[in-house]
Amino acid sequence: MTNKGSSFVYVTYIRTTPERLWSALTGKEFGQQYWRGASPEADWKLGGSWRLIRPDGQVNDIGEIVAFEPFKRLSIRWRNEFRPELKAEGWSLCTMEIEPVDEVVKLTLTHSIERESSKFIEAVSGGWPLILSNLKSLLETGSVGSGPMLCRG
């Protein structure tokens, strides 16, 4: 990315293993639980397609897997399809890095776009903390809270 762009970085520590976290990130059924109303679908391999489907069946986001290193790193070339003003901003890059630290796993998520003052990055910066908090809760306790749905109209 050039110096002119927008990014959001979120770091969390989860009491799990890299293998369980990877499985959670790439598993459809598990994903449906922490995405709170959306369903991630993908061909989990380098170059594979990726989509986030809303509860009503509409496509919220699309992408392509551009890095696929099991238990270490996953990157998705990502574009919003649901909100015209966000789709107009074009493609972003979402990278999730997994690193074991003692008895926990550090998950670092970076979502960036080559556009200053991006409305898309503003939107995901509100959504990612909820999603990753749900992921952490689900992995550590087996359930998520009753917080708001991610995909509201």
C-alpha positions as CSV (number, residue, x, y, z in Angstrom):
1,M,0.0,0.0,0.0
2,T,1.2,3.5,-0.7
3,N,1.5,6.2,1.9
4,K,-1.9,7.5,0.8
5,G,-4.5,5.2,2.1
6,S,-6.6,4.1,5.1
7,S,-6.3,1.2,7.4
8,F,-7.7,-0.4,10.5
9,V,-5.7,-2.7,12.8
10,Y,-7.1,-4.8,15.6
11,V,-5.1,-7.1,17.9
12,T,-6.6,-9.6,20.3
13,Y,-5.3,-12.5,22.3
14,I,-7.4,-15.7,22.4
15,R,-7.0,-18.6,24.7
16,T,-6.9,-21.3,22.0
17,T,-4.5,-23.0,19.6
18,P,-3.4,-21.8,16.2
19,E,-5.2,-24.8,14.7
20,R,-8.5,-24.1,16.4
21,L,-8.3,-20.4,15.5
22,W,-7.6,-21.3,11.8
23,S,-10.5,-23.8,11.8
24,A,-12.8,-21.1,13.2
25,L,-11.7,-18.6,10.6
26,T,-12.2,-21.0,7.7
27,G,-15.1,-23.1,8.9
28,K,-18.6,-22.1,7.6
29,E,-20.7,-23.4,10.5
30,F,-18.5,-21.9,13.1
31,G,-18.2,-18.7,11.1
32,Q,-22.0,-18.3,11.0
33,Q,-22.0,-18.1,14.8
34,Y,-19.5,-15.3,15.3
35,W,-20.4,-13.3,12.2
36,R,-23.8,-12.7,13.9
37,G,-26.2,-13.0,11.0
38,A,-23.8,-13.4,8.0
39,S,-22.3,-16.5,6.5
40,P,-18.8,-16.6,5.1
41,E,-18.4,-18.9,2.1
42,A,-15.1,-19.6,0.4
43,D,-13.0,-22.0,-1.7
44,W,-10.3,-22.0,1.0
45,K,-7.1,-22.0,-1.0
46,L,-4.8,-19.5,-2.7
47,G,-6.7,-17.8,-5.5
48,G,-10.0,-19.1,-4.1
49,S,-13.2,-17.1,-4.1
50,W,-14.7,-15.7,-0.9
51,R,-18.1,-14.2,-0.2
52,L,-20.0,-13.0,2.9
53,I,-23.7,-13.7,2.5
54,R,-26.4,-11.7,4.4
55,P,-29.2,-13.6,6.3
56,D,-31.6,-12.7,3.4
57,G,-29.3,-14.4,0.9
58,Q,-27.9,-11.2,-0.6
59,V,-24.1,-10.9,-1.2
60,N,-22.6,-8.4,1.3
61,D,-18.9,-8.7,0.3
62,I,-16.9,-10.6,-2.3
63,G,-13.2,-11.4,-2.6
64,E,-10.3,-13.5,-3.5
65,I,-7.9,-15.3,-1.2
66,V,-4.4,-13.9,-1.9
67,A,-2.5,-15.5,1.0
68,F,-3.3,-18.8,2.5
69,E,-0.8,-20.1,5.1
70,P,-2.6,-22.5,7.4
71,F,-2.3,-21.7,11.1
72,K,-0.3,-18.5,10.3
73,R,-1.8,-16.1,7.7
74,L,-4.9,-15.4,5.7
75,S,-5.4,-12.5,3.3
76,I,-8.5,-11.6,1.3
77,R,-8.7,-9.1,-1.5
78,W,-12.1,-7.7,-0.5
79,R,-14.9,-5.5,-1.9
80,N,-18.2,-4.5,-0.4
81,E,-21.1,-5.3,-2.8
82,F,-24.1,-4.1,-0.7
83,R,-23.6,-0.4,-0.2
84,P,-23.0,1.5,-3.5
85,E,-20.8,4.2,-1.9
86,L,-18.5,1.5,-0.4
87,K,-18.4,-0.6,-3.5
88,A,-17.3,2.5,-5.4
89,E,-14.2,2.7,-3.3
90,G,-13.0,-0.5,-4.9
91,W,-10.8,-3.3,-3.5
92,S,-9.4,-3.5,0.0
93,L,-7.0,-6.0,1.6
94,C,-7.9,-7.9,4.9
95,T,-5.0,-9.8,6.4
96,M,-5.3,-12.0,9.5
97,E,-2.0,-13.1,11.2
98,I,-1.9,-15.8,13.8
99,E,1.0,-16.1,16.2
100,P,1.2,-18.3,19.3
101,V,2.3,-16.4,22.4
102,D,2.8,-18.6,25.5
103,E,-0.6,-20.2,26.2
104,V,-2.7,-18.0,23.9
105,V,-2.8,-17.0,20.3
106,K,-2.3,-13.4,19.1
107,L,-4.6,-12.5,16.2
108,T,-3.7,-9.4,14.3
109,L,-6.2,-8.2,11.7
110,T,-5.3,-5.4,9.3
111,H,-7.9,-4.1,6.8
112,S,-6.6,-1.5,4.4
113,I,-7.5,0.3,1.2
114,E,-5.5,2.6,-1.1
115,R,-7.9,5.6,-0.5
116,E,-7.6,8.4,2.0
117,S,-10.5,8.9,4.4
118,S,-12.2,5.7,3.3
119,K,-15.8,5.2,4.2
120,F,-15.3,1.5,3.8
121,I,-12.5,1.4,6.4
122,E,-14.7,3.6,8.7
123,A,-17.4,1.0,8.3
124,V,-15.2,-2.1,9.0
125,S,-13.6,-0.4,12.0
126,G,-17.0,-0.5,13.6
127,G,-17.7,-4.1,12.6
128,W,-14.5,-5.9,13.2
129,P,-14.3,-5.4,17.0
130,L,-17.8,-6.9,17.3
131,I,-16.9,-9.9,15.1
132,L,-13.6,-10.6,16.7
133,S,-15.0,-10.2,20.2
134,N,-17.6,-12.8,19.2
135,L,-14.9,-15.1,17.8
136,K,-12.9,-14.8,21.0
137,S,-15.9,-15.5,23.2
138,L,-17.0,-18.5,21.1
139,L,-13.5,-20.0,21.2
140,E,-13.0,-19.4,24.9
141,T,-16.5,-20.1,26.3
142,G,-18.5,-21.9,23.6
143,S,-21.0,-19.1,23.1
144,V,-21.3,-15.5,22.0
145,G,-23.2,-12.7,23.6
146,S,-26.5,-11.3,22.4
147,G,-25.0,-8.2,20.8
148,P,-26.3,-6.5,17.6
149,M,-26.4,-8.2,14.3
150,L,-23.6,-7.3,12.0
151,C,-25.7,-7.1,8.8
152,R,-28.3,-4.5,9.5
153,G,-30.2,-2.8,6.6
